Amino acid sequence: MVKSKIKLQPLGDRVVVQRDESEEVTTGGIVLPDSAKDAPARGTVMSVGDGIIMPDGSRVALQLTVGARVIFSSYGGEAINIDDEEYLLMRESDVLAVIE
């Protein structure tokens, strides 16, 4: 990944995820055209917000950390493009699981 001059720091309970590349060949050896590829619901956390502010004013840190491999809701997140790279900005609650 080329380092951008732009630093994207999500706020609150949001995270920035870079989606994994979609598969180009099925397990049976069939090459898929771009129009037939599903966007993967897996990716890597690139940046995390500073946490949720509780009613008493305290802040609770997010569970996710930079570099975590995650599975997320297919419909979760807002796609953003920075320096020809696509990222998803989503709430931590849109992440379904961490891949260990």
C-alpha positions as CSV (number, residue, x, y, z in Angstrom):
1,M,0.0,0.0,0.0
2,V,1.3,3.4,-0.9
3,K,1.4,5.8,2.0
4,S,-1.0,8.6,1.6
5,K,-0.4,12.2,2.7
6,I,-3.9,12.1,4.1
7,K,-4.4,10.6,7.5
8,L,-7.9,9.3,8.1
9,Q,-8.8,9.3,11.9
10,P,-12.3,8.0,12.5
11,L,-14.2,9.5,15.4
12,G,-16.0,7.8,18.3
13,D,-16.9,4.2,17.7
14,R,-16.0,4.1,14.0
15,V,-13.2,2.2,12.3
16,V,-11.6,2.3,8.9
17,V,-11.3,-1.1,7.1
18,Q,-9.6,-2.0,3.9
19,R,-11.6,-4.7,2.1
20,D,-9.7,-7.8,1.0
21,E,-9.3,-8.3,-2.8
22,S,-12.1,-10.4,-4.4
23,E,-11.3,-13.9,-5.7
24,E,-10.7,-14.0,-9.4
25,V,-10.7,-17.8,-9.8
26,T,-13.2,-20.1,-8.1
27,T,-12.1,-23.3,-6.4
28,G,-13.2,-25.2,-9.5
29,G,-10.8,-23.1,-11.6
30,I,-13.4,-20.8,-13.3
31,V,-12.1,-17.3,-13.9
32,L,-14.7,-14.7,-12.9
33,P,-15.2,-11.4,-14.7
34,D,-15.4,-8.2,-12.6
35,S,-19.2,-8.1,-13.0
36,A,-19.6,-11.6,-11.4
37,K,-17.3,-10.9,-8.4
38,D,-18.9,-10.4,-4.9
39,A,-17.3,-7.8,-2.7
40,P,-15.7,-9.8,0.1
41,A,-17.0,-9.1,3.6
42,R,-13.5,-9.5,5.1
43,G,-10.7,-7.0,5.6
44,T,-8.1,-5.4,7.8
45,V,-8.6,-2.6,10.3
46,M,-6.5,0.4,9.2
47,S,-7.5,2.9,11.9
48,V,-9.8,3.1,14.9
49,G,-11.7,5.8,16.7
50,D,-10.9,6.9,20.2
51,G,-14.0,5.2,21.8
52,I,-17.5,5.7,23.0
53,I,-18.4,8.5,25.4
54,M,-20.6,7.2,28.2
55,P,-23.3,9.3,29.8
56,D,-21.1,10.0,32.8
57,G,-18.5,11.6,30.5
58,S,-16.0,8.7,30.6
59,R,-14.7,7.1,27.4
60,V,-14.7,3.4,26.7
61,A,-12.0,2.2,24.2
62,L,-13.0,0.1,21.2
63,Q,-12.3,-3.6,21.2
64,L,-10.8,-3.6,17.7
65,T,-7.2,-2.7,17.1
66,V,-5.2,-1.6,14.0
67,G,-4.2,-4.6,12.0
68,A,-7.0,-6.9,13.1
69,R,-8.5,-9.1,10.4
70,V,-12.3,-8.9,10.5
71,I,-15.5,-10.1,9.0
72,F,-18.2,-7.5,8.6
73,S,-21.7,-7.0,7.4
74,S,-22.0,-6.8,3.6
75,Y,-24.1,-3.7,3.9
76,G,-22.1,-2.1,6.7
77,G,-19.9,0.9,6.2
78,E,-19.5,3.9,3.8
79,A,-17.1,3.4,0.9
80,I,-14.5,6.2,0.6
81,N,-11.6,6.5,-1.8
82,I,-8.2,8.0,-0.9
83,D,-5.3,8.0,-3.3
84,D,-7.0,5.4,-5.6
85,E,-7.5,3.0,-2.6
86,E,-10.9,2.1,-1.4
87,Y,-11.7,2.0,2.3
88,L,-14.8,1.4,4.4
89,L,-15.7,3.7,7.3
90,M,-18.0,1.8,9.6
91,R,-19.2,1.5,13.2
92,E,-17.5,-1.1,15.4
93,S,-20.9,-2.8,15.7
94,D,-20.9,-3.5,11.9
95,V,-17.9,-5.8,12.5
96,L,-19.2,-9.3,13.1
97,A,-16.0,-11.2,14.1
98,V,-12.3,-11.0,14.4
99,I,-10.3,-13.6,12.4
100,E,-7.5,-15.0,14.6
